[in-house]
Each structure stands twice: as C-alpha cells, then as structure tokens.
Amino acid sequence: METVKQQTKTMNSPPLLIGKKESFWKRLGKDLKRNKYIYIMLFPVVLYYLIFHYGPMYGVQIAFKDYNITEGIWSSRWIGFDYFMEFFKGFHFWRLIRNTFLINFYELLFAFPAPIILALLLNEFRRMWFKRVVQTVSYLPHFISVVVVVGMLVDFTSLNGLINQFLGMFGVKPIGFLQKSEWFRTLYIGSGIWQGIGWGSIIYLAAMSNINPELYEAAKIDGASRFKQALHVTIPGIAPIIIILLILQIGSMMSVGFEKIILMYNPLTYETADVISTYVYRKGILEASFSFSAAVGLFNSVINLTLLVLANRISAKVSETSLW
C-alpha cells in the first residue's frame, strides 16, 4: 500500500525541467557581449536624454513652490496650484492659447501636407537629372540657420525690400509686413514650408521606394492612370508613415519653436504672434519669475501629452496604426 502511494505521488508530481532557465542578468550579460558595439553607439543617446530631458524634471516641483534662489528648491515654500490659477485667470491666457493653437493648426493644415505633395510629384518624374536638381534645391533651405531665414524675411519684407518693390510695380503702397499682426502667421507658416518642405519629403520618398512595383503593374493592367496609381497605390503605401508623423505632429501642437517667433515678433504683433513658449521665455528669463514660468511650461507639456495619447488612441482604433 505504501509503495502504491509513493508511485502515485511520483506520477502526480510535476515533470522535472530538462534545462535550468537562465536568469535575467545572465541573459542580459550575454546580450551585452553579443551586441556590445550597438550598445556603445546607444550609450551617448541614452546619456543625452538622462541629462537633458529626465534630469531637469527634478526642477518641475518649483511650479508648485514659491521658489527662492537663496533657499533652494527643497526649502522654498510650498504654494500648490497658486501659479496655475494665476495663469488661468490672467489677461494673456486666452490669447496665448488661441495663438499657439492657430499657428499649429495652420502648420498642420498647410505645412504638414506640403512634403507629401512634393514627394508624390518627385516620384512621378521620369527624368532623373531634373528630379535630382529639384531635390537639391528643395533640400538646401533646411541647412540655413533660423537667424539667417528671419534676416532674409526682414530684408525682403521691409518697406524698401524686394516684395514691396515688386508690389510697387502694380501701384501697391509699401506694406510693413513684420509690423502688422495680420501678416505674422502667413510669414511664419510660409517661411517654414519653404525651409522644411524638401527635407520633410525625404522620409516619404524612402517609404515610396519600398512599395512593391507589382502593384503599379497591376494598376496599369486595370487601366489606372498615373493620378489613380498615386491615389490608390502610392498614398496607401505610405499611409502608415503619414499617420505616425501626424500623431507626432499633433503631440507637439502646443510647442511652437519659440526661437523663430522671438526673432520675428515685436510688441506690435503680440496679438497674433505671442505663444505659450515665448511667454514662458519672457516671464522666466527676462522677468526671472521662475515658478510662474515653470507652472506655465508644465501646463503646456501636460496638454501636449494629452493630445499625443488621444491622437494615438484614435489612430489605433481607426487605422490600426499607432506608436504603441
């Protein structure tokens, strides 16, 4: 009877593992040894983000404190959401939100499709020399400094500039473009398209090169014109790339490059040019209101994160393409 119990216990016991499972650290060590050169190249990038992106997050707490330089971050008095409420109730709040949103909306409406359209046109060129010339000419503005671009804008749009001289040929009086708030967004978006359209088209051209040529052959057999081939083959082929870049664009809608705006705007154009990032710069650097500017910047970052998550979730449900 005792022998039968022992046999039953042996039969019901879990089978012995043939090989021991390696520990996480052992597998990590092997992976590091096997891909050491990849990790060496990755290390500077990780270090950069740790130092310049994650490290400064320690100072975010001053948004909730009455920060005093002599007392330091930890010893400064905690005031909670006072600076947030001051910003929300402030005179500039709705103007900043409106300007930031409208500039980004116009960029999304006009600047985002521009590289896609250029890439589609370049993809249709059959004369390679002409295609290379257009690519080179369209890429070059990307390498021009923002300071130089704004300097060119100032010269071209001045009262004696090229644009006003051209308009004067048709009897139009000189216009001070950079002194008029209604022209600021047009100049900002237009110069951005000119500077970035060629560089932005590179990724779309790379995506087009991966489209199966047999799809174009099948479309030709079905009688599809060049336009319909682009519409039904090329655009669906690069759709995942377009969606990913669109999500990233939406996720940074509240973050306008303040360097260019600071160089372009002046008190006469604040009505349409002043955005959250320039306001943070003025309050934090020029007026040394560190806690208030940190609160405004944190609010802006939270809005960006919310937009990114929403855009990603909507994209995942609608198109089954998302960042995560």
Buried (B, 14 or more C-beta within 10 A) or exposed (E): EEEEEEEEEEEEEEEEEEEEEEEEEEEEEEEEEEEEEEEEEEEEEEEEEEEEEEEEEEEBBBBBBBBBEEEEBEEBEEBEEBBBEEBEEBEBBEBBBBBBBEBBEBBBEBBBEBBBEBBBEBBEBEEEEEBEEBBEEBBEBBEEEBEEBBEBBBEBBBEEBEBBEEBEEEEEEBBEBBBBBEBBBEBBBBBBBBBBBBBBBBBBBEBBEEBEEEBBEEBEEEEBEEEEBBBBBBBEBBEBBBBBBBBEBBBBBBBBBBBBBBBBBEEEBBEBBBBBBBBBBBBBEEEEBBBBBBBBBBBBBEBBEEBBBEBBEEBBEEEEBBBE
